Amino acid sequence: MVSPAISVQQIFEKIRTLPSEELFELDNFIDFLRFKTQNLPEAAARNGMRRIHLRGILAGYEITPDMLSEVRRDLWRKVEQTEA
């Protein structure tokens, strides 16, 4: 995806026009963007975490589309009961 060029100054000008009540939400969004763009494998390694590969975990199981539909319906039923 190609993004149009925008300068830091243009972003600052937009921020200045925001109501002060919106600055908290903007701050949260900036934190989210930082988190999203950081190198996650390196960050996980620094925190003692390791990646777990789940590829093939269901090998040998016969899962049909009907089974998935039934599980999905059951899950939504439980969600609706929890919200009620």
C-alpha positions in Angstrom: 0.0 0.0 0.0 1.4 3.4 -1.0 0.7 6.2 1.4 0.7 9.8 0.4 3.6 11.8 1.8 2.7 13.8 4.8 5.1 15.9 6.8 5.6 16.0 10.6 4.5 19.6 10.5 1.2 18.7 8.9 0.6 16.1 11.6 1.4 18.6 14.3 -1.0 21.1 12.8 -3.8 18.4 12.9 -3.0 17.6 16.5 -3.2 21.3 17.5 -6.8 21.4 16.2 -7.9 18.4 18.3 -10.0 19.1 21.4 -8.0 18.3 24.6 -10.4 15.5 25.5 -9.1 13.6 22.4 -5.5 13.8 23.2 -5.7 10.7 25.5 -7.1 8.7 22.7 -4.4 10.0 20.3 -1.7 9.0 22.8 -3.2 5.5 23.0 -3.2 5.2 19.2 0.4 6.3 19.0 1.4 3.7 21.6 -0.5 1.1 19.5 1.3 2.1 16.3 4.7 1.9 18.1 3.8 -1.6 19.4 2.6 -2.7 15.9 5.8 -1.5 14.2 8.4 -2.8 16.6 10.3 -5.9 15.8 8.2 -8.4 17.8 10.5 -11.4 17.6 13.4 -9.4 19.0 11.2 -7.9 21.7 9.9 -11.3 22.7 13.4 -12.7 22.9 14.4 -9.8 25.2 11.5 -10.6 27.5 12.4 -14.3 27.7 9.5 -15.3 25.4 9.8 -17.7 22.5 7.6 -18.3 19.5 5.5 -21.4 19.5 4.7 -22.9 16.1 1.3 -24.5 15.8 1.6 -25.7 12.2 0.3 -29.3 12.0 -1.1 -29.4 15.5 -4.4 -30.7 14.1 -2.8 -33.2 11.7 -4.6 -36.5 11.8 -7.9 -35.0 12.9 -10.7 -35.0 10.5 -12.5 -31.6 10.8 -15.3 -31.0 8.4 -16.9 -27.6 7.6 -20.1 -28.9 9.3 -18.2 -29.5 12.5 -16.7 -25.9 12.3 -20.2 -24.5 11.8 -21.5 -26.4 14.8 -18.7 -25.2 17.0 -19.2 -21.6 15.8 -22.9 -21.7 16.5 -22.3 -23.2 20.0 -19.7 -20.5 20.7 -22.0 -17.7 19.7 -24.8 -19.2 21.8 -22.5 -19.1 24.8 -21.5 -15.5 24.1 -25.1 -14.5 23.9 -25.9 -16.3 27.2 -23.0 -14.5 28.9 -24.1 -11.1 27.7 -27.8 -11.7 28.7 
